[in-house]
Every structure is written in C-alpha cells, then in structure tokens.
Amino acid sequence: MTSLKFTAPTARAPLRRGLSIWTRVLLSISIAAILTAARALAQGTGPTISKIEITGNQRVEDDAIRIHISQQPGQPLDDAAVDADLKAIYKMGFFSDVRDHIEHRGGQNVLVYEVKERPQISDVKLYGMKAIRSNDDKIVAATRVHPGSILDPVAVKETIANITQIYKDKGYTDARVTFKAIPQPDNTAFAEFDVVEGGTVRIADIKFEGNKVFSDRELRSVIATKTYSRLLSWITGWGALDQKKLQEDVDRLTAYYYDSGYLNVQVQHPRITRNGDKISVTYVIDEGTPFRVGKINIEGNLKFPRRELRKQLTMKSGELFRGSVLQHQVLALSDFYSNRGYAYVNVDPRTQLIASTKRVNVTFVVNPGHEVLIDRINISGNTKTADKVIRREIQVQEQEPYSAESIRDSKVRLDRLGFFSDTRITTSPAAQPDKINLDVNVAEANTRLVPGRRRFRQLPIAVR
C-alpha cells in the first residue's frame, strides 16, 4: 500500500516576512494619524479667532470682563474655554444674560461676548407696611438692596426672607413679601417690595402636660409668653407668637425645675396648635425625681481653718439641691476671703451626681491667690467737695488689707452724704503686684438755689 505525504511550499517563510513588513508600515501610518488628530483636538478644531469683542455693557468696563476670558486671539476656537468664560462672566453678578457668537468680517473670525447688564437701583420703596414702620432700624438692617447698587437677585431673596422673619417675630406668621423691579430710563430701576401683613396670630391658650410638682398657674408665672385672660382680655390683650421667646421659656422652665432639685427634668419644645388666628401652646414636661444635697466638702489652699469656713455655708446635707443656694455659698466664701485681703479669690463649686441615691455631692475648691494691700486711694470728679470729706467716709485706708465689705460700706456712706449724684469705687493695678489702687470717682450734685413759689429750696451744699 502506497502512502501519501503533503509538503508545504518552501516559499511560505519568505511570504510571512513580507506581510510583517507591510503590517509595520500600516501600523506606523495609523499611529501617526492618531497622534495628528490628538494634537489637532488638543489645539482646537474650530476656526482661528482673530479678535475678541464685548458688547452690551454700559457700566461695567471691558477690562473688568476680559480678566474672566480665557479664550485668546490667534488661537483656534475652544468651545470648552468659551463655555467656562460665559459662566465666569455671569458669576460677576452684574449681568442677567451672557451669550457668545462668531462674526465673519473681512476674512477674519471675531468672537463676540454679548452681555445684558442688570439695571442699577435708583430707589428702594416698601409698600403695605402698617404694623412696622419702613424706617424701623430692624427693617433698614434687613434690607440688602440699596440705591446705587446693581440689582442682585441674591440680595433680593435675602431682603424678602429678612423682612418676613421680622414680621413672624411680631406675630404676623402669614406675612408675605413680594418684589418687582420697575424699569426706568438709562437701564435703571425702582426696587419695590410689597408687604401683605395678614393678621396677627395670637396665643389663646397655654397648657402644661406632665407637671405634678408645680401647678399650671405657677408655671405660667415663670414663662414670658402670655395669653389673654377671658375676663380681662379687653385690658391685657393677647400675647403674640414668638419662636425665640418660646425657646427662652423652655430654658426658664428647665432652670425653675433645676432650682428645685429636679436635675433630670426634660422640657420639650412647645407643641403648637393653630385654629384660625388663635394659637394653643402646650409644654410637655417630664419632671423626673428630685436630687438632694449629699456630702459637702471644702478643699484647696484654705489659709483659714475649715471649721471657720463651714460657718459661712447655709447649705445642709439632705435638703433639696438648689442652684441658687449653691451660688449663694460661692458668694459667701468669696466674701469671706475678699474681706480679709484676698481680692483675687476664686471659689469653684464642683458637683458629683449620684444617680442611685439621687444625691449631689458638692466640693468647694478654694484658690485664694495672694493677699493684697491698698496702695493708694485716688479721688476724682470732686470740684466743690474737699478730698478729706470723701476720705473720712472711706472705710479702708492705704496700706491696709483689701476688704470688699469695707468698700461697699464706703460707697453707701458717700451716697448718704447727698453731695453726689453718682459715686463709683473701682480698683486698678499698683506698681507692686501684691497691691492695688482704690479709685473713687464722684459726680457732684447741683448745689444752686432753686426758687419755689413762696420760698427758696436749697439743694445739698458741699462741705469743705
């Protein structure tokens, strides 16, 4: 049996080398074309711009606009750059519209940026205001549009929002403010704000929920927001809705409970219910449980026996913890030190809440500072009264320890003389750090004779 064999032509290898050469040539041509196209794309494929012009501007100078233009003459038109230029010019805030187009003149391409200027405000007028005067300080401060300025939509929106808020604060929650620009010659305009005040929304009822310790009547006496009395409405009137005042009332109620030992009280922002032009306000209160005073300690660089300091305290363990009482203890300890020469004493009350026992441990940390002496007593303001008359009423002398109580007594004694319409005693630094000066300034009362109907009445006469 005869076998058959297939032999590949011997010219196959040279043919493969020939195709590889042509492939490389074609590939080189393709890459060159791609690079050329990329360079053309990067440089812009549009027509070459010979000149750039700005039209439509009346008050805004060309140079002020040109600094926002990135497209340059002599370069191909770059659409992306022109779009960015239009946005940048618009953001200047002087124009209501900005456009571009190309004009062909004598074989040249002229790129034109066409702007439309917003009008200049020649006058600002407010209409419809009755409950509030248009020249009220708050209205003047709220107005962001002014004569001589370019009409700015942002300033218009701010003015509308500000005036509306002023009316809401006065109880006119339905007030509406609208704006229109009245065109005038030479691209000027009147800015007119029209106010529709609407009726006032009044508080007709104030309620409390969750209060057990204090009655509604007692809590109403704490808050500033008021309502009308059904029997005396013709005398007292109605209280207007004021959001800021409502929040302040939440703080007042919270502080009132704090001062009665209810340190974990929660007072929610009031719930508002409206029926026509009447409002019902409801405060929801979670009173919690009262805290009592636990341990009382006095720490720090005391300078004096602790038992002597404890005598100054009226706060007792077991009583309801009250913030006002705590403040009085701080003042009592401060006065104790300041009356003994420690003018710069600092008393820091530190509290520790024990939730399990509902107790508040209090530690008064005292930093008395250094002892201070009175260096000089300076008297000023007296033109008729001799210094010695004033000095003999001063209950602390030069080179004696500073005493806040003696200084207070000195002012009382000076006021009792009747020679002065005003007396002020202050301190100022002396040359030495452990001394201070006492500055006594007085304003003398009128001492002239005043004629009456039948006799002369003599005002206090200064003694020399």
TATA-V669919 format. One record per backbone hydrogen bond with DSSP energy under -0.5 kcal/mol. CO is the residue of the C=O (numbers start at 1). NH is the residue of the N-H. Records with the same first field share a line. If there is no record, write none. Layout:
# TATA-V669919
CO=NH ; NH
This chain:
# TATA-V669919
5=7
9=12
11=15
12=16
13=17
14=18
15=19
16=20
17=21
18=22
19=23
20=24
21=25
22=26
23=27
24=28
25=29
26=30
27=31
28=32
29=33
30=34
31=35
32=36
33=37
34=38
35=39
36=40
37=41
38=42
39=43
40=44
47=77
48=50
49=74
51=111
53=113
55=115
56=117
59=61
61=65
62=65 ; 66
63=67
65=68
66=69
68=70
72=75
75=49
77=46 ; 79
78=82
79=83
80=84
81=85
82=86
83=87
84=88
85=89
86=90
87=91
89=92
90=93
94=118
97=116
99=114
101=112
103=105 ; 110
105=108
108=105 ; 110
109=50 ; 51 ; 111
110=103 ; 112
111=53 ; 113
112=101 ; 114
113=55 ; 115
114=99
115=117
116=96 ; 97
119=151
120=189
121=148
123=191
125=193
127=195
128=130
133=136
136=140
137=141
138=142
139=143
140=143
142=144
144=146
146=149
149=121
151=153
152=156
153=157
154=158
155=159
156=160
157=161
158=162
159=163
160=164
161=165
162=166
163=167
164=168
165=169
166=170
167=170 ; 172
168=171
171=173 ; 201
172=175
176=196
178=194
180=182 ; 192
181=183
182=190
184=188
185=188
187=120
188=184
189=122 ; 123
190=182 ; 192
191=125 ; 193
192=180 ; 194
193=127 ; 195
194=178 ; 196
195=197
196=176
199=174
200=202
201=241
202=204 ; 279
203=228 ; 239
205=281
207=283
209=285
210=287
215=219
216=220
217=221
219=222 ; 223
229=233
232=235 ; 236
233=237
239=203
242=246
243=247
244=248
245=249
246=250
247=251
248=252
249=253
250=254
251=255
252=256
253=257
254=258
255=259
257=260 ; 262
258=261
261=263 ; 291
262=265
266=268 ; 286
271=282
273=280
275=278
277=202
278=275
279=204 ; 205
280=273
281=207
282=271 ; 284
283=209 ; 285
284=268
285=287
286=266
291=321
292=360
293=318
295=362
297=364
299=366
300=302
301=368
305=308 ; 309
306=310
307=311
309=312
310=313
316=319
319=293
322=326
323=327
324=328
325=329
326=330
327=331
328=332
329=333
330=334
331=335
332=336
333=337
334=338
335=339
337=340 ; 342
338=341 ; 404
341=343 ; 372
342=345
346=348 ; 367
347=349
348=350 ; 365
350=363
352=361
353=355
354=358 ; 359
358=292
359=354
360=294
361=352
362=297
363=350 ; 365
364=299 ; 366
365=348
366=301
367=346
372=402
373=375 ; 436
374=399
376=378 ; 438
378=440
380=442
381=383 ; 444
386=389 ; 390
387=391
388=392
390=393 ; 394
391=394
397=400
400=374
402=341
403=407
404=408
405=409
406=395 ; 410
407=411
408=412
409=413
410=414
411=415
412=416
413=417
414=417 ; 418
415=418
419=445
422=443
424=426 ; 441
426=439
428=437
432=435
434=373
435=430
436=375
437=428 ; 439
438=378 ; 440
439=426 ; 441
440=380
441=424
443=421 ; 422
448=459
449=451
450=457
455=452
456=458
457=450 ; 459
463=386
